Amino acid sequence: LPEKEVIKRFAGRRVCRKGLHTYHLEAVPPKRKGICDHDGSKLIRRSDDSPVVIRRRFRVFHEETAGVIRHYQRAGLLIKVDGRGSPDTVYERVRRVLE
């Protein structure tokens, strides 16, 4: 998944203060803006969902997994799946490669 899309997904995530029910401003919005459908609490952005933190996590991910990715790629055991699209679409892509 391109970094820009990862940032967009995480930056749009919101959770409620009480039960930590999860929403996304575009993909799975609450019925009432800023309010949890389940318990009526205010929706908040987690501190680790800020674009600055996401970029740092993305950089660390690449630094720490690059060798592992190369290893499995050389061994012919790495299968890349396009992570763009709806959760159902991505799930279907993953399911197909695992069959």
N, CA and C of each residue as an Amber inpcrd file, in Angstrom:
protein
   297
   0.8590000  -1.1710000   0.0000000   0.0000000   0.0000000   0.0000000
   0.9020000   1.2300000   0.0000000   0.6760000   2.1680000  -0.8750000
   1.4940000   3.3810000  -0.8860000   1.3850000   4.1500000   0.4430000
   2.4850000   4.7670000   0.8460000   2.5180000   5.4940000   2.1130000
   1.3980000   6.5270000   2.2150000   1.1260000   7.2200000   1.1270000
   0.0760000   8.2440000   1.1320000  -1.2800000   7.6380000   1.5040000
  -1.5670000   6.4430000   1.0040000  -2.8300000   5.7730000   1.3190000
  -2.8590000   5.2980000   2.7710000  -1.7240000   4.8240000   3.2730000
  -1.6420000   4.4010000   4.6710000  -1.9460000   5.5880000   5.5820000
  -1.3300000   6.7270000   5.2860000  -1.5630000   7.9320000   6.0910000
  -3.0290000   8.3280000   6.0490000  -3.6220000   8.2930000   4.8640000
  -5.0390000   8.6640000   4.7140000  -5.9320000   7.7440000   5.5480000
  -5.6470000   6.4580000   5.5070000  -6.4750000   5.5050000   6.2630000
  -6.3710000   5.7330000   7.7600000  -5.1420000   5.8080000   8.2680000
  -4.9910000   5.9800000   9.7070000  -5.4380000   7.3520000  10.1750000
  -5.1640000   8.3820000   9.3900000  -5.5540000   9.7350000   9.7850000
  -7.0790000   9.8880000   9.8380000  -7.8030000   9.0600000   9.1120000
  -9.2660000   9.1200000   9.1140000  -9.9140000   8.2580000  10.1830000
  -9.1050000   7.4820000  10.8980000  -9.6610000   6.5920000  11.9200000
 -10.0590000   7.3940000  13.1590000 -11.1740000   7.0150000  13.7520000
 -11.6320000   7.6080000  15.0090000 -12.1060000   6.4890000  15.9180000
 -11.9210000   6.6770000  17.2150000 -12.3950000   5.7170000  18.2050000
 -13.2200000   6.4630000  19.2410000 -14.1320000   5.7420000  19.9040000
 -14.9180000   6.4120000  20.9410000 -14.1750000   6.3330000  22.2680000
 -14.4570000   7.2740000  23.1280000 -13.7680000   7.3620000  24.4170000
 -14.1290000   6.2150000  25.3510000 -15.3690000   5.7450000  25.3040000
 -15.8180000   4.7240000  26.2630000 -15.4270000   3.3050000  25.8620000
 -15.9560000   2.8470000  24.7600000 -15.7870000   1.4460000  24.3990000
 -14.7580000   1.1730000  23.3300000 -14.1190000   2.2210000  22.8500000
 -13.1290000   2.1020000  21.7910000 -13.6820000   1.4510000  20.5230000
 -14.9350000   1.7450000  20.2150000 -15.4880000   1.3240000  18.9280000
 -14.7760000   2.1320000  17.8480000 -14.5020000   1.4940000  16.7280000
 -13.6920000   2.1160000  15.6870000 -14.5270000   2.5430000  14.4920000
 -14.1970000   3.7100000  13.9560000 -14.8450000   4.2680000  12.7700000
 -13.7820000   4.7830000  11.8210000 -14.2030000   5.0870000  10.6130000
 -13.3430000   5.7900000   9.6670000 -14.2020000   6.8820000   9.0330000
 -13.6530000   8.0890000   8.9610000 -14.4370000   9.2310000   8.4890000
 -15.0210000   9.0250000   7.0970000 -14.3530000   8.2380000   6.2410000
 -14.8590000   7.9990000   4.8900000 -15.4470000   6.6050000   4.7240000
 -14.7290000   5.5890000   5.1640000 -15.1400000   4.2080000   4.9020000
 -16.2600000   3.7170000   5.8140000 -16.1980000   4.0590000   7.0980000
 -17.1970000   3.6020000   8.0710000 -17.5200000   4.7540000   9.0210000
 -18.2070000   5.7810000   8.5210000 -18.4880000   6.9350000   9.3800000
 -19.6060000   6.6340000  10.3780000 -19.6180000   7.3610000  11.5010000
 -20.7280000   7.2050000  12.4480000 -21.9870000   7.8420000  11.8640000
 -23.1380000   7.4750000  12.3980000 -24.4060000   8.0560000  11.9260000
 -24.4680000   9.5480000  12.2320000 -23.9700000   9.9280000  13.4240000
 -23.8990000  11.3400000  13.7990000 -22.4340000  11.7440000  13.8810000
 -22.0940000  12.8220000  13.2140000 -20.7070000  13.2630000  13.1450000
 -20.1010000  13.4350000  14.5450000 -18.9650000  12.7330000  14.7700000
 -18.2320000  12.8870000  16.0150000 -18.7860000  12.1500000  17.2110000
 -19.8500000  11.3370000  17.0000000 -20.4980000  10.6360000  18.1180000
 -20.5490000   9.1360000  17.8320000 -20.1960000   8.3270000  18.8340000
 -20.2250000   6.8720000  18.6930000 -21.6620000   6.3700000  18.5820000
 -21.9080000   5.5210000  17.5940000 -23.2370000   4.9350000  17.4040000
 -23.6140000   4.0010000  18.5510000 -22.6350000   3.3940000  19.2150000
 -22.8990000   2.3650000  20.2240000 -23.1660000   2.9080000  21.6180000
 -22.3800000   3.9280000  22.0210000 -22.5330000   4.3940000  23.3980000
 -22.6670000   5.9120000  23.5370000 -22.7080000   6.6320000  22.4120000
 -22.9250000   8.0750000  22.4480000 -21.7340000   8.9030000  22.8840000
 -20.5840000   8.2730000  23.1000000 -19.4250000   9.0540000  23.5320000
 -18.7900000   9.7790000  22.3540000 -17.9570000  10.7530000  22.6820000
 -17.2770000  11.5500000  21.6700000 -16.2260000  10.6990000  20.9570000
 -16.1140000  10.8820000  19.6430000 -15.0810000  10.1970000  18.8770000
 -13.8080000  11.0220000  18.8870000 -12.6850000  10.3420000  19.0290000
 -11.3930000  11.0120000  19.0850000 -10.4210000  10.3570000  18.1050000
  -9.3560000  11.0950000  17.7770000  -8.2570000  10.5330000  16.9930000
  -7.1930000  10.0630000  17.9790000  -6.7480000   8.8320000  17.8140000
  -5.6790000   8.3210000  18.6610000  -4.4030000   9.1110000  18.3750000
  -3.5860000   9.3040000  19.3890000  -2.3570000  10.0800000  19.2120000
  -1.4160000   9.4360000  18.1990000  -1.4560000   8.1050000  18.0890000
  -0.5670000   7.4320000  17.1400000  -1.1240000   7.4000000  15.7150000
  -2.2600000   8.0280000  15.4870000  -2.8370000   8.1250000  14.1450000
  -2.5390000   9.4590000  13.4700000  -1.6960000  10.2910000  14.0580000
  -1.3490000  11.5610000  13.4230000  -0.4080000  11.2870000  12.2510000
  -0.4920000  12.0780000  11.1800000   0.3800000  11.8650000  10.0210000
   1.8720000  11.8100000  10.3530000   2.3380000  12.6270000  11.2950000
   3.7580000  12.6330000  11.6670000   4.1580000  11.2770000  12.2590000
   3.3440000  10.7640000  13.1640000   3.6380000   9.4770000  13.7990000
   3.5360000   8.3460000  12.7760000   2.5670000   8.4170000  11.9010000
   2.3940000   7.3790000  10.8830000   3.6110000   7.3350000   9.9640000
   4.0990000   8.4840000   9.5380000   5.2970000   8.5210000   8.6840000
   6.4990000   7.8900000   9.3870000   6.6480000   8.1840000  10.6760000
   7.7550000   7.6090000  11.4440000   7.5980000   6.0890000  11.5420000
   6.3750000   5.6060000  11.8110000   6.1340000   4.1620000  11.8860000
   6.4040000   3.5000000  10.5400000   6.0160000   4.1560000   9.4630000
   6.2320000   3.6340000   8.1180000   7.7310000   3.5070000   7.8410000
   8.5040000   4.5210000   8.2120000   9.9510000   4.5050000   7.9980000
  10.5990000   3.3650000   8.7960000  10.2170000   3.2120000  10.0570000
  10.7580000   2.1340000  10.9000000  10.3670000   0.7750000  10.3210000
   9.1530000   0.6430000   9.8710000   8.6960000  -0.6070000   9.2590000
   9.6130000  -0.9930000   8.1050000   9.8810000  -0.0350000   7.2150000
  10.7400000  -0.3290000   6.0640000  12.1700000  -0.6630000   6.4880000
  12.6890000   0.0710000   7.4500000  14.0590000  -0.1800000   7.9120000
  14.1950000  -1.5630000   8.5430000  13.1980000  -1.9630000   9.3160000
  13.2920000  -3.2110000  10.0640000  12.8490000  -4.4400000   9.2740000
  12.0850000  -4.2580000   8.2100000  11.5790000  -5.4230000   7.4790000
  12.1900000  -5.5880000   6.0980000  12.9740000  -4.6540000   5.6440000
  13.5410000  -4.7320000   4.2940000  14.3060000  -6.0390000   4.0860000
  15.1350000  -6.4320000   5.0420000  15.8910000  -7.6720000   4.9270000
  15.0060000  -8.9040000   4.9000000  13.9800000  -8.9050000   5.6970000
  13.0480000 -10.0350000   5.7380000  12.3120000 -10.1450000   4.4050000
  11.8870000  -9.0270000   3.8800000  11.1860000  -9.0130000   2.5930000
  12.1000000  -9.5440000   1.4900000  13.3390000  -9.0620000   1.4620000
  14.2960000  -9.5460000   0.4430000  14.5120000 -11.0520000   0.5550000
  14.6540000 -11.5430000   1.7700000  14.8670000 -12.9750000   1.9970000
  13.7340000 -13.8060000   1.3900000  12.5090000 -13.4590000   1.7280000
  11.3740000 -14.2360000   1.2290000  11.1540000 -14.0390000  -0.2660000
  11.4920000 -12.8710000  -0.7610000  11.3790000 -12.6220000  -2.1990000
  12.3770000 -13.5050000  -2.9590000  13.6200000 -13.5520000  -2.5020000
  14.6500000 -14.3960000  -3.1400000  14.2880000 -15.8730000  -3.0730000
  13.6320000 -16.2670000  -1.9900000  13.2450000 -17.6650000  -1.8190000
  11.9820000 -18.0120000  -2.6090000  11.3900000 -17.0120000  -3.2470000
  10.1700000 -17.2520000  -4.0160000   8.9490000 -17.4850000  -3.1500000
   9.0070000 -16.9980000  -1.9100000   7.9140000 -17.2220000  -0.9620000
   7.1070000 -15.9630000  -0.6410000   7.4200000 -14.8870000  -1.3230000
   6.7220000 -13.6300000  -1.0600000   5.6520000 -13.4100000  -2.1140000
   4.4510000 -13.1670000  -1.6580000   3.3510000 -12.8510000  -2.5660000
   2.8480000 -11.4680000  -2.1860000   2.8980000 -10.5550000  -3.1180000
   2.4070000  -9.2030000  -2.8620000   0.9310000  -9.1390000  -3.2280000
   0.1750000  -8.4470000  -2.4020000  -1.2530000  -8.2600000  -2.6220000
  -1.5360000  -6.7660000  -2.5940000  -2.2600000  -6.2860000  -3.5830000
  -2.6380000  -4.8760000  -3.6410000  -3.5850000  -4.5720000  -2.4820000
  -3.1800000  -3.6740000  -1.5950000  -3.9790000  -3.3380000  -0.4220000
  -4.9310000  -2.1780000  -0.6330000  -5.0090000  -1.6780000  -1.8690000
  -5.9360000  -0.5710000  -2.1410000  -7.3350000  -1.1170000  -2.3640000
  -8.3210000  -0.3320000  -1.9750000  -9.7080000  -0.7310000  -2.1490000
 -10.3790000  -0.9730000  -0.8150000 -11.5880000  -1.4580000  -0.8770000
 -12.3630000  -1.7000000   0.3420000 -11.8030000  -2.9010000   1.0960000
 -12.1100000  -3.0070000   2.3770000 -11.6640000  -4.1820000   3.1300000
 -12.1210000  -5.4920000   2.4760000 -13.3430000  -5.5290000   1.9640000
 -13.8430000  -6.7450000   1.3170000 -13.0410000  -7.0780000   0.0640000
 -12.6920000  -6.0570000  -0.7080000 -11.9120000  -6.2620000  -1.9290000
 -10.5280000  -6.8050000  -1.5980000  -9.8660000  -6.2090000  -0.6240000
  -8.5230000  -6.6490000  -0.2360000  -8.5850000  -8.0610000   0.3430000
  -9.5730000  -8.3280000   1.1730000  -9.7420000  -9.6700000   1.7420000
  -9.8740000 -10.7090000   0.6330000 -10.6540000 -10.3940000  -0.3690000
 -10.8590000 -11.3150000  -1.4860000  -9.5440000 -11.5710000  -2.2330000
  -8.7380000 -10.5480000  -2.4160000  -7.4300000 -10.7210000  -3.0680000
  -6.5240000 -11.6460000  -2.2520000  -6.5050000 -11.4290000  -0.9540000
  -5.6790000 -12.2710000  -0.0790000  -6.1970000 -13.7070000  -0.0980000
  -7.4910000 -13.8740000  -0.0130000  -8.0810000 -15.2190000  -0.0340000
  -7.6970000 -15.9570000  -1.3060000  -7.7460000 -15.2630000  -2.4500000
  -7.4190000 -15.9010000  -3.7260000  -5.9770000 -16.3840000  -3.7820000
  -5.0310000 -15.5860000  -3.2720000  -3.6350000 -16.0250000  -3.3380000
  -3.3230000 -17.1440000  -2.3480000  -4.1430000 -17.2800000  -1.3290000
  -3.9120000 -18.3470000  -0.3440000  -4.5410000 -19.6700000  -0.7550000
  -5.3950000 -19.6550000  -1.7550000  -6.0520000 -20.9030000  -2.1900000
  -5.0920000 -21.8010000  -2.9190000
